[in-house]
């Protein structure tokens, strides 16, 4: 299977719904480097996967008046995490969760600490980053701007890997960037989702490095949805709460036209 999909939207839409952490798929050759047995790996996936966010984005696309573009990771973030820096700039390296994880959500061993990340970065991380960069560049060429809306979820109770888990855990957390998240984007998300918090327990946005801190035509917002509002934790089925969330996400998409 492909490691990611770019699903076209309307030619006039600047919006890219980015869904990086929804998948559980791990190729066999990658699984061979993970030290967890199968039941332990399944438990870890229950905790680490942003379950049902791909379905949420798909439902929002169907409801939106103008179809946004979608960039969806089809492999687990335990293969590579496309939203991490593959170098020392990433603070999550401190808990073994850089671009290639060596620790689990409970800070147990996932891979040996001396695992060379380069083969996985070369095979999975860089092609993903290039494709996302190209998708943003294409929106800039087509409509003069791009708006990345990152679709995530997070657990109702903090997990041991969280570096900032002591703060508020609202139903919807908006992650922002001082350069790439203008006030009107935050206002549109507040209008769409209602009860939201800012940058707690997770902060920041995803911007391809080619544009990061350089091009104000690229704006971004991370939408982190608390899992107990739409699913059974950890790793269980989606519930009826996913439907109003899809309507809210569609409303945000349409507000950004």
C-alpha positions as CSV (number, residue, x, y, z in Angstrom):
1,X,0.0,0.0,0.0
2,X,1.2,3.6,-0.5
3,X,2.6,5.3,2.5
4,X,0.4,8.4,2.0
5,X,-2.3,9.8,-0.2
6,X,-3.0,13.2,-1.6
7,X,-6.7,13.4,-2.3
8,X,-7.6,16.3,-4.6
9,X,-10.0,19.0,-3.6
10,X,-11.6,21.9,-5.5
11,X,-9.2,23.9,-7.6
12,X,-10.2,27.1,-5.8
13,X,-9.7,25.7,-2.3
14,X,-6.6,26.7,-0.3
15,X,-7.3,24.2,2.4
16,X,-5.3,21.0,3.0
17,X,-6.6,18.7,5.7
18,X,-3.5,16.9,7.0
19,X,-4.1,13.6,8.8
20,X,-0.7,12.3,9.9
21,X,-1.5,9.9,12.8
22,X,-4.6,8.0,12.0
23,X,-3.2,4.7,10.7
24,X,-2.1,1.5,12.4
25,X,-0.3,-0.2,9.5
26,X,3.3,-1.2,10.0
27,X,5.2,-2.9,7.1
28,X,6.7,-6.3,8.1
29,X,10.3,-5.1,7.6
30,X,9.6,-2.2,10.0
31,X,7.9,-4.4,12.5
32,X,11.0,-6.5,12.6
33,X,12.9,-3.7,14.3
34,X,10.3,-3.2,17.0
35,X,10.9,-5.1,20.3
36,X,7.3,-5.3,21.5
37,X,5.5,-8.6,21.1
38,X,2.2,-8.5,19.1
39,X,-0.2,-7.9,22.1
40,X,2.0,-5.1,23.5
41,X,2.3,-3.5,20.1
42,X,-1.5,-3.5,19.7
43,X,-1.8,-1.9,23.1
44,X,0.7,0.8,22.1
45,X,-1.2,1.5,18.9
46,X,-4.4,1.9,20.9
47,X,-2.7,4.7,22.8
48,X,-0.6,6.4,20.1
49,X,-2.9,6.3,17.1
50,X,-5.3,9.3,16.5
51,X,-8.0,6.8,15.9
52,X,-10.8,7.7,13.4
53,X,-9.3,11.0,12.4
54,X,-9.1,9.9,8.8
55,X,-12.8,9.1,8.9
56,X,-13.5,12.4,10.5
57,X,-11.7,14.3,7.8
58,X,-13.5,12.3,5.1
59,X,-16.9,13.1,6.6
60,X,-16.0,16.7,6.8
61,X,-15.0,16.7,3.1
62,X,-18.4,15.3,2.2
63,X,-20.2,18.0,4.2
64,X,-18.1,21.0,3.1
65,X,-19.5,23.3,0.5
66,X,-16.0,23.6,-1.2
67,X,-14.0,20.4,-1.2
68,X,-10.7,20.7,0.6
69,X,-7.6,18.8,-0.3
70,X,-6.5,16.0,2.0
71,X,-3.1,14.6,2.7
72,X,-3.4,11.3,4.7
73,X,-0.6,9.2,6.2
74,X,-1.5,5.5,5.5
75,X,1.2,4.2,7.8
76,X,1.5,4.3,11.6
77,X,3.5,7.0,13.2
78,X,5.5,4.1,14.7
79,X,7.1,3.8,11.2
80,X,8.1,7.4,11.1
81,X,6.4,10.5,12.5
82,X,6.2,12.9,9.6
83,X,5.6,15.8,12.0
84,X,8.9,15.5,13.9
85,X,12.2,17.1,13.0
86,X,14.7,14.3,12.1
87,X,17.4,16.1,14.1
88,X,18.3,17.6,17.5
89,X,15.8,20.5,17.1
90,X,12.9,18.3,18.1
91,X,12.3,18.3,21.9
92,X,10.5,15.0,21.7
93,X,13.8,13.4,21.2
94,X,14.1,13.7,25.0
95,X,11.5,11.0,25.4
96,X,12.6,8.8,22.5
97,X,10.0,10.2,20.2
98,X,11.8,12.0,17.4
99,X,11.1,11.2,13.8
100,X,11.8,7.5,14.5
101,X,10.5,6.5,17.9
102,X,12.6,4.4,20.3
103,X,10.2,4.7,23.3
104,X,6.5,4.1,23.8
105,X,3.8,6.3,25.2
106,X,4.7,4.8,28.6
107,X,8.4,5.4,28.1
108,X,9.2,1.7,27.6
109,X,11.5,0.4,24.9
110,X,10.0,0.3,21.4
111,X,13.3,0.0,19.4
112,X,16.9,-0.3,20.7
113,X,18.2,3.2,21.6
114,X,21.1,2.8,19.2
115,X,18.8,2.2,16.2
116,X,20.0,4.0,13.1
117,X,17.0,6.2,12.0
118,X,18.4,7.0,8.6
119,X,17.0,4.1,6.6
120,X,13.5,4.8,7.8
121,X,13.9,8.5,7.3
122,X,15.2,8.0,3.8
123,X,12.5,5.6,2.8
124,X,9.4,7.1,4.5
125,X,10.1,10.5,6.1
126,X,11.7,12.4,3.2
127,X,9.3,11.3,0.5
128,X,6.4,12.3,2.7
129,X,7.9,15.7,3.4
130,X,8.6,16.3,-0.3
131,X,5.1,15.4,-1.3
132,X,3.6,17.7,1.4
133,X,5.9,20.5,0.3
134,X,4.8,20.0,-3.3
135,X,1.1,20.0,-2.2
136,X,1.5,23.3,-0.5
137,X,3.4,24.8,-3.4
138,X,0.7,23.7,-5.8
139,X,-1.9,25.5,-3.7
140,X,0.2,28.6,-3.6
141,X,0.6,28.5,-7.4
142,X,-3.2,27.9,-7.9
143,X,-4.8,30.3,-5.4
144,X,-2.0,32.3,-3.9
145,X,-2.3,30.9,-0.4
146,X,-2.4,27.6,1.5
147,X,-4.1,26.7,4.8
148,X,-2.9,23.5,6.5
149,X,-5.4,22.2,9.0
150,X,-3.8,19.4,11.0
151,X,-6.4,16.8,12.2
152,X,-5.3,15.1,15.4
153,X,-6.8,13.6,18.6
154,X,-5.5,13.2,22.1
155,X,-6.4,11.1,25.2
156,X,-8.6,12.4,28.0
157,X,-5.9,11.5,30.5
158,X,-2.2,12.4,30.1
159,X,0.2,9.7,29.0
160,X,3.7,9.4,30.5
161,X,5.4,10.6,27.2
162,X,3.6,14.0,27.3
163,X,6.0,16.8,28.1
164,X,3.2,19.3,28.8
165,X,0.4,17.1,30.1
166,X,-0.3,19.0,33.3
167,X,-2.2,21.8,31.6
168,X,-5.9,22.1,30.5
169,X,-7.4,19.3,28.3
170,X,-10.3,21.0,26.5
171,X,-12.7,19.2,24.2
172,X,-10.8,20.8,21.3
173,X,-7.2,22.1,21.6
174,X,-6.0,24.5,18.9
175,X,-2.2,24.3,18.3
176,X,-0.9,27.6,16.9
177,X,2.3,29.1,15.6
178,X,3.3,32.7,16.1
179,X,4.2,33.2,12.4
180,X,1.8,30.9,10.6
181,X,-1.4,31.1,12.6
182,X,-3.1,34.5,12.1
183,X,-5.9,35.7,14.5
184,X,-8.6,35.2,11.9
185,X,-7.8,31.5,11.6
186,X,-8.1,31.1,15.3
187,X,-11.4,33.0,15.3
188,X,-12.8,30.8,12.5
189,X,-11.9,27.7,14.5
190,X,-13.6,29.1,17.6
191,X,-16.7,29.9,15.6
192,X,-16.7,26.4,14.1
193,X,-16.0,24.3,17.2
194,X,-17.3,26.4,20.1
195,X,-15.5,25.3,23.3
196,X,-11.8,25.3,22.5
197,X,-8.4,25.9,24.3
198,X,-5.1,27.1,22.9
199,X,-1.8,25.2,22.9
200,X,-2.6,22.9,25.8
201,X,-1.8,20.1,26.2
202,X,-0.2,20.3,22.7
203,X,1.0,23.3,20.8
204,X,2.4,24.2,17.4
205,X,1.5,23.5,13.8
206,X,2.9,21.5,10.9
207,X,4.5,23.5,8.2
208,X,6.9,22.0,5.6
209,X,10.4,23.3,6.4
210,X,10.7,25.1,3.0
211,X,8.0,27.5,4.1
212,X,8.5,27.5,7.9
213,X,9.0,31.0,9.2
214,X,9.5,32.4,5.7
215,X,6.2,32.5,3.7
216,X,3.2,34.1,5.4
217,X,1.0,32.9,2.5
218,X,1.1,29.5,4.3
219,X,-1.0,29.5,7.4
220,X,-1.7,26.5,9.7
221,X,-3.7,25.4,12.6
222,X,-3.5,22.1,14.6
223,X,-6.9,20.8,15.7
224,X,-6.5,18.3,18.6
225,X,-9.8,16.6,19.6
226,X,-10.1,15.0,23.0
227,X,-10.8,11.3,22.3
228,X,-13.5,10.8,24.9
229,X,-15.7,13.3,23.0
230,X,-16.1,11.0,20.0
231,X,-14.7,7.4,20.7
232,X,-14.2,4.8,23.4
233,X,-10.7,5.0,24.8
234,X,-8.1,3.6,24.2
235,X,-8.4,2.5,20.6
236,X,-12.1,1.7,20.6
237,X,-14.9,2.4,18.2
238,X,-16.1,5.8,17.2
239,X,-19.3,7.0,18.8
240,X,-22.1,9.5,17.8
241,X,-19.8,12.4,18.8
242,X,-17.9,12.1,15.6
243,X,-20.8,13.5,13.6
244,X,-21.0,17.0,15.1
245,X,-17.2,17.2,15.0
246,X,-17.3,16.5,11.3
247,X,-19.9,19.3,10.8
248,X,-17.6,21.6,12.8
249,X,-14.6,20.7,10.8
250,X,-16.6,21.2,7.6
251,X,-17.7,24.6,8.9
252,X,-14.1,25.6,9.5
253,X,-13.1,24.5,6.0
254,X,-15.9,26.6,4.4
255,X,-15.0,29.6,6.6
256,X,-11.5,29.4,5.1
257,X,-12.6,29.6,1.4
